[in-house]
Amino acid sequence: MTVRLTLIAPAMNTALREARFDDGPLEPAGRAAAEAAAGALRPEGARVLVSPSVRCRETAQALGLDGAAEPRAALAGCAMGRWRGLRLDEVAAAEGPDLAAWLADPATAPHGGESLRALRERVGAWLEGLEPGWVIAVVEPDVLRAAVVHALALDDAALWRLDPRPLSATHLTGRAARWNLRLGEPLTPGRAEDARR
């Protein structure tokens, strides 16, 4: 049997806009955009999962998915250690060589948190363990990237080449070691049936 996975990137919040290694509530415009997209998915028959972050939980709520959404620790964003709460430019100014090493080598974690390779392995294990059926998951952008990289057996460095837009849907269909990908569909009412394919 086949897994049909719809990964939804969260709506915009201040941390995403500022390239800050942090979480936080949705911006008013991000919440309004998610509420406007609430009819885009009809989750009848789907399992609904969510990253434990505030922005992902609030996105699921605004999309009308929160009643059925199950938080999953395996879908948490990359643990950023001492960089948590800092903007990318602040890290570059304070720890330029460490940031350069982190950007160049997915196996490193100079911040004392989780490496990008460890993130991809964690998300990959979750992906390979999914039961057949339709799953909708509102996830952090780095989790979405890690799932795509794992599913397509790409090099971990490809994480930097993927740029999910807020409130876009990425579809993976298949099962262990054999996945197909449909990228970056905007969540707009009237496209719900497309998400089931």
Backbone as JSON Lines, residues from 0, in Angstrom:
{"i":0,"aa":"M","n":[0.84,-1.18,0.0],"ca":[0.0,0.0,0.0],"c":[0.89,1.25,0.0]}
{"i":1,"aa":"T","n":[0.28,2.34,-0.4],"ca":[1.02,3.58,-0.63],"c":[0.78,4.6,0.48]}
{"i":2,"aa":"V","n":[1.82,5.35,0.78],"ca":[1.71,6.52,1.66],"c":[1.54,7.74,0.77]}
{"i":3,"aa":"R","n":[0.55,8.57,1.08],"ca":[0.38,9.86,0.41],"c":[0.6,10.92,1.49]}
{"i":4,"aa":"L","n":[1.71,11.63,1.38],"ca":[2.1,12.59,2.4],"c":[2.04,14.0,1.83]}
{"i":5,"aa":"T","n":[1.28,14.86,2.49],"ca":[1.22,16.28,2.14],"c":[1.92,17.06,3.24]}
{"i":6,"aa":"L","n":[3.06,17.65,2.91],"ca":[3.83,18.46,3.86],"c":[3.49,19.93,3.63]}
{"i":7,"aa":"I","n":[3.07,20.6,4.66],"ca":[2.67,22.01,4.56],"c":[3.67,22.87,5.33]}
{"i":8,"aa":"A","n":[4.25,23.85,4.65],"ca":[5.15,24.8,5.31],"c":[4.31,25.8,6.1]}
{"i":9,"aa":"P","n":[4.8,26.24,7.26],"ca":[4.0,27.15,8.08],"c":[3.85,28.52,7.45]}
{"i":10,"aa":"A","n":[2.84,29.23,7.92],"ca":[2.63,30.62,7.51],"c":[3.77,31.48,8.07]}
{"i":11,"aa":"M","n":[3.89,32.68,7.55],"ca":[4.98,33.58,7.91],"c":[4.87,34.05,9.36]}
{"i":12,"aa":"N","n":[6.04,34.09,10.01],"ca":[6.12,34.74,11.31],"c":[7.42,35.55,11.35]}
{"i":13,"aa":"T","n":[7.62,36.29,12.42],"ca":[8.77,37.2,12.49],"c":[10.09,36.46,12.39]}
{"i":14,"aa":"A","n":[10.22,35.32,13.06],"ca":[11.48,34.58,13.03],"c":[11.82,34.13,11.61]}
{"i":15,"aa":"L","n":[10.84,33.65,10.86],"ca":[11.1,33.25,9.47],"c":[11.5,34.46,8.63]}
{"i":16,"aa":"R","n":[10.79,35.56,8.8],"ca":[11.08,36.78,8.02],"c":[12.48,37.31,8.32]}
{"i":17,"aa":"E","n":[12.92,37.21,9.57],"ca":[14.22,37.75,9.97],"c":[15.37,36.76,9.82]}
{"i":18,"aa":"A","n":[15.09,35.54,9.34],"ca":[16.1,34.47,9.28],"c":[16.71,34.28,10.67]}
{"i":19,"aa":"R","n":[15.82,34.12,11.65],"ca":[16.22,33.94,13.05],"c":[16.05,32.47,13.42]}
{"i":20,"aa":"F","n":[17.01,31.9,14.1],"ca":[16.93,30.52,14.56],"c":[16.03,30.47,15.79]}
{"i":21,"aa":"D","n":[14.73,30.57,15.55],"ca":[13.79,30.68,16.65],"c":[12.39,30.31,16.18]}
{"i":22,"aa":"D","n":[11.46,30.35,17.08],"ca":[10.06,30.04,16.83],"c":[9.27,31.31,17.13]}
{"i":23,"aa":"G","n":[8.0,31.19,17.37],"ca":[7.17,32.32,17.75],"c":[5.83,32.26,17.05]}
{"i":24,"aa":"P","n":[4.93,33.13,17.46],"ca":[3.58,33.13,16.88],"c":[3.59,33.66,15.45]}
{"i":25,"aa":"L","n":[2.51,33.36,14.74],"ca":[2.35,33.87,13.38],"c":[2.17,35.38,13.4]}
{"i":26,"aa":"E","n":[2.63,36.03,12.35],"ca":[2.31,37.44,12.15],"c":[0.83,37.54,11.78]}
{"i":27,"aa":"P","n":[0.19,38.69,12.02],"ca":[-1.21,38.83,11.63],"c":[-1.45,38.51,10.15]}
{"i":28,"aa":"A","n":[-0.56,38.95,9.28],"ca":[-0.74,38.66,7.85],"c":[-0.58,37.18,7.57]}
{"i":29,"aa":"G","n":[0.33,36.51,8.26],"ca":[0.5,35.07,8.1],"c":[-0.72,34.3,8.57]}
{"i":30,"aa":"R","n":[-1.27,34.72,9.71],"ca":[-2.49,34.07,10.22],"c":[-3.65,34.28,9.25]}
{"i":31,"aa":"A","n":[-3.79,35.5,8.74],"ca":[-4.88,35.78,7.79],"c":[-4.73,34.95,6.52]}
{"i":32,"aa":"A","n":[-3.5,34.79,6.03],"ca":[-3.27,33.98,4.82],"c":[-3.63,32.53,5.09]}
{"i":33,"aa":"A","n":[-3.26,32.01,6.26],"ca":[-3.59,30.63,6.6],"c":[-5.11,30.46,6.75]}
{"i":34,"aa":"E","n":[-5.76,31.42,7.37],"ca":[-7.23,31.33,7.52],"c":[-7.91,31.37,6.15]}
{"i":35,"aa":"A","n":[-7.37,32.18,5.24],"ca":[-7.94,32.25,3.88],"c":[-7.76,30.95,3.13]}
{"i":36,"aa":"A","n":[-6.73,30.18,3.49],"ca":[-6.47,28.9,2.82],"c":[-7.14,27.72,3.51]}
{"i":37,"aa":"A","n":[-7.94,28.0,4.54],"ca":[-8.51,26.94,5.36],"c":[-9.31,25.91,4.56]}
{"i":38,"aa":"G","n":[-9.92,26.29,3.48],"ca":[-10.69,25.32,2.7],"c":[-9.88,24.53,1.71]}
{"i":39,"aa":"A","n":[-8.58,24.74,1.66],"ca":[-7.74,24.09,0.65],"c":[-7.57,22.6,0.89]}
{"i":40,"aa":"L","n":[-7.64,22.19,2.14],"ca":[-7.49,20.77,2.46],"c":[-8.73,20.28,3.19]}
{"i":41,"aa":"R","n":[-9.22,19.17,2.74],"ca":[-10.32,18.5,3.46],"c":[-9.74,17.2,4.0]}
{"i":42,"aa":"P","n":[-9.42,17.18,5.29],"ca":[-8.64,16.07,5.81],"c":[-9.43,14.79,6.12]}
{"i":43,"aa":"E","n":[-10.64,14.64,5.58],"ca":[-11.38,13.42,5.86],"c":[-10.54,12.21,5.45]}
{"i":44,"aa":"G","n":[-10.36,11.31,6.37],"ca":[-9.6,10.1,6.09],"c":[-8.1,10.26,6.22]}
{"i":45,"aa":"A","n":[-7.61,11.47,6.51],"ca":[-6.17,11.69,6.64],"c":[-5.79,11.76,8.11]}
{"i":46,"aa":"R","n":[-4.58,11.31,8.41],"ca":[-3.99,11.58,9.71],"c":[-3.34,12.95,9.61]}
{"i":47,"aa":"V","n":[-3.53,13.77,10.61],"ca":[-2.97,15.12,10.61],"c":[-1.92,15.2,11.72]}
{"i":48,"aa":"L","n":[-0.7,15.55,11.32],"ca":[0.41,15.67,12.25],"c":[0.95,17.1,12.2]}
{"i":49,"aa":"V","n":[1.69,17.48,13.23],"ca":[2.21,18.84,13.27],"c":[3.53,18.87,14.03]}
{"i":50,"aa":"S","n":[4.46,19.7,13.55],"ca":[5.68,19.97,14.32],"c":[5.27,20.62,15.63]}
{"i":51,"aa":"P","n":[6.04,20.43,16.69],"ca":[5.63,20.99,17.99],"c":[5.82,22.49,18.13]}
{"i":52,"aa":"S","n":[6.34,23.18,17.13],"ca":[6.59,24.62,17.24],"c":[5.28,25.41,17.29]}
{"i":53,"aa":"V","n":[5.38,26.61,17.85],"ca":[4.22,27.5,17.93],"c":[3.71,27.84,16.52]}
{"i":54,"aa":"R","n":[4.62,28.22,15.6],"ca":[4.18,28.64,14.26],"c":[3.48,27.51,13.51]}
{"i":55,"aa":"C","n":[3.94,26.26,13.68],"ca":[3.29,25.15,13.0],"c":[1.94,24.83,13.64]}
{"i":56,"aa":"R","n":[1.87,24.85,14.96],"ca":[0.59,24.6,15.62],"c":[-0.42,25.69,15.28]}
{"i":57,"aa":"E","n":[0.02,26.96,15.25],"ca":[-0.9,28.04,14.89],"c":[-1.3,27.97,13.42]}
{"i":58,"aa":"T","n":[-0.41,27.53,12.55],"ca":[-0.77,27.35,11.14],"c":[-1.82,26.26,11.01]}
{"i":59,"aa":"A","n":[-1.62,25.14,11.69],"ca":[-2.61,24.05,11.65],"c":[-3.96,24.54,12.16]}
{"i":60,"aa":"Q","n":[-3.95,25.33,13.23],"ca":[-5.18,25.88,13.78],"c":[-5.88,26.79,12.77]}
{"i":61,"aa":"A","n":[-5.11,27.7,12.17],"ca":[-5.7,28.65,11.21],"c":[-6.21,27.93,9.96]}
{"i":62,"aa":"L","n":[-5.6,26.82,9.6],"ca":[-6.05,26.03,8.45],"c":[-7.25,25.15,8.79]}
{"i":63,"aa":"G","n":[-7.65,25.15,10.06],"ca":[-8.78,24.33,10.48],"c":[-8.41,22.88,10.72]}
{"i":64,"aa":"L","n":[-7.13,22.6,10.93],"ca":[-6.66,21.22,11.12],"c":[-6.34,20.9,12.57]}
{"i":65,"aa":"D","n":[-6.43,21.88,13.47],"ca":[-5.92,21.7,14.82],"c":[-6.68,20.67,15.63]}
{"i":66,"aa":"G","n":[-7.96,20.48,15.37],"ca":[-8.73,19.5,16.14],"c":[-8.22,18.09,15.97]}
{"i":67,"aa":"A","n":[-7.67,17.8,14.8],"ca":[-7.19,16.46,14.51],"c":[-5.68,16.35,14.56]}
{"i":68,"aa":"A","n":[-4.98,17.47,14.72],"ca":[-3.51,17.48,14.61],"c":[-2.85,16.84,15.82]}
{"i":69,"aa":"E","n":[-1.94,15.91,15.54],"ca":[-1.16,15.24,16.57],"c":[0.27,15.78,16.52]}
{"i":70,"aa":"P","n":[0.76,16.42,17.6],"ca":[2.16,16.88,17.6],"c":[3.1,15.68,17.58]}
{"i":71,"aa":"R","n":[4.21,15.82,16.87],"ca":[5.21,14.76,16.76],"c":[6.6,15.35,17.02]}
{"i":72,"aa":"A","n":[7.27,14.84,18.04],"ca":[8.63,15.3,18.35],"c":[9.57,15.04,17.19]}
{"i":73,"aa":"A","n":[9.36,13.97,16.43],"ca":[10.22,13.65,15.29],"c":[10.16,14.72,14.21]}
{"i":74,"aa":"L","n":[9.12,15.58,14.25],"ca":[8.96,16.64,13.26],"c":[9.43,18.0,13.77]}
{"i":75,"aa":"A","n":[10.12,18.01,14.89],"ca":[10.66,19.28,15.41],"c":[11.74,19.8,14.47]}
{"i":76,"aa":"G","n":[11.87,21.11,14.41],"ca":[12.94,21.72,13.62],"c":[14.3,21.36,14.19]}
{"i":77,"aa":"C","n":[15.33,21.64,13.43],"ca":[16.7,21.35,13.83],"c":[17.03,22.06,15.14]}
{"i":78,"aa":"A","n":[17.58,21.32,16.11],"ca":[17.99,21.91,17.39],"c":[19.24,22.75,17.15]}
{"i":79,"aa":"M","n":[19.14,24.05,17.38],"ca":[20.2,24.98,17.01],"c":[21.15,25.36,18.15]}
{"i":80,"aa":"G","n":[21.07,24.68,19.27],"ca":[22.03,24.91,20.35],"c":[22.13,26.37,20.75]}
{"i":81,"aa":"R","n":[23.35,26.86,20.88],"ca":[23.56,28.22,21.37],"c":[23.16,29.29,20.35]}
{"i":82,"aa":"W","n":[22.89,28.91,19.11],"ca":[22.44,29.87,18.11],"c":[20.94,30.14,18.2]}
{"i":83,"aa":"R","n":[20.23,29.36,18.97],"ca":[18.78,29.56,19.07],"c":[18.49,30.99,19.53]}
{"i":84,"aa":"G","n":[17.57,31.63,18.83],"ca":[17.18,32.99,19.15],"c":[17.95,34.05,18.38]}
{"i":85,"aa":"L","n":[19.05,33.66,17.73],"ca":[19.87,34.61,16.99],"c":[19.48,34.65,15.52]}
{"i":86,"aa":"R","n":[19.69,35.82,14.9],"ca":[19.52,35.95,13.46],"c":[20.77,35.42,12.76]}
{"i":87,"aa":"L","n":[20.62,35.01,11.52],"ca":[21.74,34.5,10.74],"c":[22.87,35.53,10.66]}
{"i":88,"aa":"D","n":[22.53,36.81,10.46],"ca":[23.59,37.82,10.36],"c":[24.3,38.02,11.7]}
{"i":89,"aa":"E","n":[23.61,37.83,12.82],"ca":[24.25,37.93,14.13],"c":[25.24,36.78,14.33]}
{"i":90,"aa":"V","n":[24.85,35.58,13.91],"ca":[25.76,34.44,14.01],"c":[26.98,34.67,13.11]}
{"i":91,"aa":"A","n":[26.75,35.18,11.91],"ca":[27.85,35.45,10.98],"c":[28.85,36.43,11.59]}
{"i":92,"aa":"A","n":[28.35,37.46,12.27],"ca":[29.23,38.46,12.87],"c":[29.99,37.91,14.07]}
{"i":93,"aa":"A","n":[29.34,37.07,14.87],"ca":[29.96,36.58,16.1],"c":[30.77,35.29,15.91]}
{"i":94,"aa":"E","n":[30.32,34.44,14.99],"ca":[30.94,33.13,14.82],"c":[31.07,32.77,13.34]}
{"i":95,"aa":"G","n":[31.63,33.68,12.57],"ca":[31.74,33.49,11.12],"c":[32.34,32.17,10.69]}
{"i":96,"aa":"P","n":[33.51,31.76,11.23],"ca":[34.09,30.49,10.81],"c":[33.21,29.28,11.15]}
{"i":97,"aa":"D","n":[32.57,29.31,12.32],"ca":[31.67,28.21,12.69],"c":[30.45,28.17,11.77]}
{"i":98,"aa":"L","n":[29.91,29.33,11.44],"ca":[28.78,29.37,10.52],"c":[29.19,28.83,9.15]}
{"i":99,"aa":"A","n":[30.36,29.23,8.67],"ca":[30.84,28.75,7.37],"c":[31.01,27.24,7.39]}
{"i":100,"aa":"A","n":[31.53,26.69,8.48],"ca":[31.69,25.23,8.6],"c":[30.32,24.55,8.57]}
{"i":101,"aa":"W","n":[29.36,25.12,9.27],"ca":[28.01,24.53,9.32],"c":[27.35,24.57,7.95]}
{"i":102,"aa":"L","n":[27.53,25.65,7.21],"ca":[26.95,25.77,5.88],"c":[27.62,24.84,4.88]}
{"i":103,"aa":"A","n":[28.91,24.54,5.09],"ca":[29.66,23.71,4.14],"c":[29.56,22.22,4.41]}
{"i":104,"aa":"D","n":[29.36,21.84,5.66],"ca":[29.4,20.41,6.02],"c":[28.17,20.03,6.83]}
{"i":105,"aa":"P","n":[27.23,19.29,6.22],"ca":[26.0,18.91,6.92],"c":[26.21,18.03,8.15]}
{"i":106,"aa":"A","n":[27.41,17.47,8.32],"ca":[27.66,16.6,9.47],"c":[28.11,17.38,10.7]}
{"i":107,"aa":"T","n":[28.38,18.68,10.56],"ca":[28.88,19.45,11.7],"c":[27.74,20.14,12.45]}
{"i":108,"aa":"A","n":[28.01,20.39,13.72],"ca":[27.05,21.11,14.57],"c":[27.83,22.0,15.52]}
{"i":109,"aa":"P","n":[28.49,23.04,14.99],"ca":[29.33,23.9,15.84],"c":[28.54,24.67,16.9]}
{"i":110,"aa":"H","n":[27.24,24.74,16.75],"ca":[26.38,25.44,17.71],"c":[26.07,24.58,18.93]}
{"i":111,"aa":"G","n":[26.47,23.3,18.9],"ca":[26.21,22.42,20.03],"c":[24.84,21.76,19.98]}
{"i":112,"aa":"G","n":[24.11,21.94,18.9],"ca":[22.8,21.31,18.75],"c":[22.87,20.11,17.83]}
{"i":113,"aa":"E","n":[21.99,20.09,16.86],"ca":[21.85,18.96,15.95],"c":[22.44,19.31,14.59]}
{"i":114,"aa":"S","n":[23.16,18.38,13.98],"ca":[23.66,18.62,12.62],"c":[22.52,18.46,11.62]}
{"i":115,"aa":"L","n":[22.71,19.01,10.45],"ca":[21.69,18.85,9.4],"c":[21.58,17.39,8.98]}
{"i":116,"aa":"R","n":[22.68,16.66,9.0],"ca":[22.62,15.22,8.69],"c":[21.77,14.49,9.73]}
{"i":117,"aa":"A","n":[21.96,14.82,11.01],"ca":[21.16,14.19,12.06],"c":[19.68,14.54,11.88]}
{"i":118,"aa":"L","n":[19.39,15.78,11.5],"ca":[18.0,16.16,11.22],"c":[17.44,15.3,10.09]}
{"i":119,"aa":"R","n":[18.19,15.19,8.98],"ca":[17.71,14.39,7.84],"c":[17.51,12.93,8.23]}
{"i":120,"aa":"E","n":[18.41,12.39,9.03],"ca":[18.26,10.99,9.47],"c":[17.04,10.81,10.35]}
{"i":121,"aa":"R","n":[16.8,11.77,11.26],"ca":[15.63,11.69,12.14],"c":[14.34,11.76,11.33]}
{"i":122,"aa":"V","n":[14.26,12.75,10.43],"ca":[13.06,12.9,9.61],"c":[12.92,11.71,8.66]}
{"i":123,"aa":"G","n":[14.04,11.22,8.12],"ca":[13.99,10.06,7.23],"c":[13.45,8.82,7.93]}
{"i":124,"aa":"A","n":[13.86,8.6,9.17],"ca":[13.35,7.46,9.94],"c":[11.85,7.59,10.14]}
{"i":125,"aa":"W","n":[11.38,8.81,10.44],"ca":[9.94,9.04,10.58],"c":[9.23,8.75,9.26]}
{"i":126,"aa":"L","n":[9.77,9.25,8.16],"ca":[9.16,9.07,6.84],"c":[9.05,7.59,6.5]}
{"i":127,"aa":"E","n":[10.12,6.85,6.71],"ca":[10.11,5.43,6.36],"c":[9.2,4.62,7.27]}
{"i":128,"aa":"G","n":[8.87,5.15,8.43],"ca":[8.0,4.44,9.35],"c":[6.52,4.75,9.2]}
{"i":129,"aa":"L","n":[6.16,5.6,8.24],"ca":[4.74,5.95,8.07],"c":[3.92,4.76,7.6]}
{"i":130,"aa":"E","n":[2.74,4.65,8.16],"ca":[1.78,3.63,7.73],"c":[1.12,4.07,6.44]}
{"i":131,"aa":"P","n":[0.67,3.13,5.61],"ca":[-0.03,3.5,4.37],"c":[-1.25,4.37,4.65]}
{"i":132,"aa":"G","n":[-1.61,5.19,3.69],"ca":[-2.74,6.1,3.79],"c":[-2.29,7.52,3.57]}
{"i":133,"aa":"W","n":[-3.23,8.45,3.76],"ca":[-2.94,9.87,3.54],"c":[-2.55,10.51,4.86]}
{"i":134,"aa":"V","n":[-1.45,11.24,4.86],"ca":[-0.97,11.97,6.03],"c":[-0.76,13.42,5.62]}
{"i":135,"aa":"I","n":[-1.31,14.33,6.41],"ca":[-1.06,15.76,6.26],"c":[-0.2,16.17,7.44]}
{"i":136,"aa":"A","n":[0.92,16.84,7.17],"ca":[1.8,17.28,8.25],"c":[2.2,18.73,8.04]}
{"i":137,"aa":"V","n":[1.89,19.57,9.03],"ca":[2.34,20.96,9.03],"c":[3.7,20.96,9.73]}
{"i":138,"aa":"V","n":[4.75,21.27,8.96],"ca":[6.11,21.07,9.48],"c":[7.0,22.29,9.24]}
{"i":139,"aa":"E","n":[8.04,22.37,10.03],"ca":[9.05,23.41,9.87],"c":[9.68,23.31,8.48]}
{"i":140,"aa":"P","n":[10.11,24.44,7.9],"ca":[10.74,24.39,6.58],"c":[11.94,23.45,6.5]}
{"i":141,"aa":"D","n":[12.76,23.39,7.56],"ca":[13.92,22.49,7.51],"c":[13.5,21.03,7.57]}
{"i":142,"aa":"V","n":[12.4,20.73,8.22],"ca":[11.88,19.36,8.25],"c":[11.36,18.98,6.87]}
{"i":143,"aa":"L","n":[10.66,19.9,6.21],"ca":[10.19,19.67,4.85],"c":[11.38,19.39,3.92]}
{"i":144,"aa":"R","n":[12.41,20.22,4.01],"ca":[13.61,20.01,3.19],"c":[14.23,18.64,3.45]}
{"i":145,"aa":"A","n":[14.36,18.29,4.73],"ca":[14.97,17.01,5.1],"c":[14.15,15.84,4.56]}
{"i":146,"aa":"A","n":[12.83,15.93,4.59],"ca":[11.99,14.85,4.07],"c":[12.2,14.68,2.57]}
{"i":147,"aa":"V","n":[12.26,15.77,1.84],"ca":[12.46,15.7,0.38],"c":[13.85,15.14,0.07]}
{"i":148,"aa":"V","n":[14.87,15.62,0.75],"ca":[16.23,15.13,0.52],"c":[16.31,13.64,0.79]}
{"i":149,"aa":"H","n":[15.7,13.19,1.88],"ca":[15.71,11.77,2.2],"c":[14.94,10.96,1.16]}
{"i":150,"aa":"A","n":[13.75,11.4,0.83],"ca":[12.89,10.65,-0.09],"c":[13.55,10.47,-1.45]}
{"i":151,"aa":"L","n":[14.26,11.48,-1.91],"ca":[14.89,11.41,-3.23],"c":[16.33,10.92,-3.17]}
{"i":152,"aa":"A","n":[16.79,10.53,-1.98],"ca":[18.15,10.03,-1.79],"c":[19.19,11.04,-2.31]}
{"i":153,"aa":"L","n":[18.97,12.32,-2.01],"ca":[19.89,13.37,-2.41],"c":[21.0,13.51,-1.38]}
{"i":154,"aa":"D","n":[22.08,14.14,-1.78],"ca":[23.14,14.47,-0.86],"c":[22.6,15.45,0.18]}
{"i":155,"aa":"D","n":[23.06,15.32,1.42],"ca":[22.57,16.21,2.49],"c":[22.77,17.69,2.17]}
{"i":156,"aa":"A","n":[23.77,18.02,1.39],"ca":[24.02,19.43,1.03],"c":[22.87,20.01,0.22]}
{"i":157,"aa":"A","n":[22.02,19.16,-0.37],"ca":[20.87,19.64,-1.14],"c":[19.84,20.34,-0.26]}
{"i":158,"aa":"L","n":[19.93,20.16,1.06],"ca":[19.02,20.88,1.96],"c":[19.04,22.38,1.69]}
{"i":159,"aa":"W","n":[20.21,22.92,1.35],"ca":[20.34,24.36,1.11],"c":[19.76,24.77,-0.23]}
{"i":160,"aa":"R","n":[19.46,23.83,-1.1],"ca":[18.97,24.15,-2.44],"c":[17.44,24.17,-2.52]}
{"i":161,"aa":"L","n":[16.79,23.82,-1.44],"ca":[15.32,23.77,-1.41],"c":[14.8,24.96,-0.61]}
{"i":162,"aa":"D","n":[13.79,25.62,-1.12],"ca":[13.27,26.82,-0.48],"c":[11.74,26.78,-0.46]}
{"i":163,"aa":"P","n":[11.15,26.06,0.51],"ca":[9.69,26.0,0.55],"c":[9.08,27.35,0.9]}
{"i":164,"aa":"R","n":[8.07,27.74,0.15],"ca":[7.37,29.0,0.4],"c":[6.37,28.79,1.54]}
{"i":165,"aa":"P","n":[6.12,29.83,2.33],"ca":[5.11,29.71,3.39],"c":[3.76,29.28,2.8]}
{"i":166,"aa":"L","n":[3.09,28.4,3.51],"ca":[1.77,27.9,3.14],"c":[1.76,27.2,1.78]}
{"i":167,"aa":"S","n":[2.84,26.54,1.44],"ca":[2.84,25.73,0.23],"c":[2.75,24.26,0.64]}
{"i":168,"aa":"A","n":[2.24,23.45,-0.27],"ca":[2.12,22.02,-0.03],"c":[3.1,21.28,-0.92]}
{"i":169,"aa":"T","n":[3.83,20.36,-0.33],"ca":[4.74,19.48,-1.05],"c":[4.23,18.06,-0.85]}
{"i":170,"aa":"H","n":[4.1,17.34,-1.94],"ca":[3.5,16.0,-1.88],"c":[4.54,14.93,-2.16]}
{"i":171,"aa":"L","n":[4.61,13.95,-1.26],"ca":[5.42,12.75,-1.47],"c":[4.47,11.57,-1.52]}
{"i":172,"aa":"T","n":[4.63,10.74,-2.53],"ca":[3.78,9.57,-2.68],"c":[4.67,8.36,-2.89]}
{"i":173,"aa":"G","n":[4.44,7.31,-2.15],"ca":[5.21,6.09,-2.32],"c":[5.29,5.3,-1.05]}
{"i":174,"aa":"R","n":[6.43,4.67,-0.87],"ca":[6.72,3.91,0.33],"c":[8.23,3.75,0.41]}
{"i":175,"aa":"A","n":[8.69,3.02,1.41],"ca":[10.12,2.91,1.7],"c":[10.99,2.8,0.45]}
{"i":176,"aa":"A","n":[11.94,3.7,0.35],"ca":[12.95,3.73,-0.7],"c":[12.41,4.0,-2.1]}
{"i":177,"aa":"R","n":[11.14,4.35,-2.24],"ca":[10.59,4.64,-3.57],"c":[9.53,5.72,-3.43]}
{"i":178,"aa":"W","n":[9.93,6.97,-3.65],"ca":[9.05,8.1,-3.46],"c":[8.97,8.93,-4.73]}
{"i":179,"aa":"N","n":[7.81,9.52,-4.98],"ca":[7.62,10.5,-6.05],"c":[7.31,11.84,-5.39]}
{"i":180,"aa":"L","n":[7.66,12.91,-6.07],"ca":[7.57,14.25,-5.49],"c":[6.78,15.18,-6.38]}
{"i":181,"aa":"R","n":[5.89,15.95,-5.73],"ca":[5.23,17.08,-6.39],"c":[5.46,18.28,-5.47]}
{"i":182,"aa":"L","n":[6.04,19.34,-6.01],"ca":[6.55,20.44,-5.2],"c":[5.64,21.66,-5.13]}
{"i":183,"aa":"G","n":[5.73,22.34,-3.97],"ca":[5.36,23.72,-3.78],"c":[4.03,24.21,-4.28]}
{"i":184,"aa":"E","n":[2.99,23.45,-4.12],"ca":[1.66,23.88,-4.53],"c":[1.11,24.88,-3.52]}
{"i":185,"aa":"P","n":[0.62,26.03,-3.95],"ca":[0.03,26.96,-2.97],"c":[-1.26,26.39,-2.4]}
{"i":186,"aa":"L","n":[-1.5,26.68,-1.14],"ca":[-2.74,26.24,-0.52],"c":[-3.83,27.26,-0.84]}
{"i":187,"aa":"T","n":[-4.69,26.89,-1.75],"ca":[-5.81,27.76,-2.1],"c":[-7.07,26.91,-2.13]}
{"i":188,"aa":"P","n":[-8.18,27.45,-1.64],"ca":[-9.43,26.71,-1.7],"c":[-9.73,26.29,-3.13]}
{"i":189,"aa":"G","n":[-10.28,25.08,-3.26],"ca":[-10.59,24.55,-4.59],"c":[-9.54,23.6,-5.1]}
{"i":190,"aa":"R","n":[-8.38,23.52,-4.42],"ca":[-7.31,22.61,-4.84],"c":[-7.25,21.4,-3.93]}
{"i":191,"aa":"A","n":[-8.23,21.25,-3.05],"ca":[-8.19,20.16,-2.08],"c":[-8.15,18.79,-2.75]}
{"i":192,"aa":"E","n":[-8.86,18.63,-3.84],"ca":[-8.86,17.33,-4.47],"c":[-7.5,16.99,-5.05]}
{"i":193,"aa":"D","n":[-6.73,18.02,-5.49],"ca":[-5.4,17.76,-6.01],"c":[-4.5,17.18,-4.94]}
{"i":194,"aa":"A","n":[-4.71,17.59,-3.69],"ca":[-3.83,17.13,-2.61],"c":[-4.0,15.64,-2.34]}
{"i":195,"aa":"R","n":[-5.12,15.06,-2.75],"ca":[-5.36,13.64,-2.51],"c":[-4.66,12.75,-3.53]}
{"i":196,"aa":"R","n":[-4.21,13.33,-4.65],"ca":[-3.59,12.51,-5.7],"c":[-2.13,12.29,-5.45]}
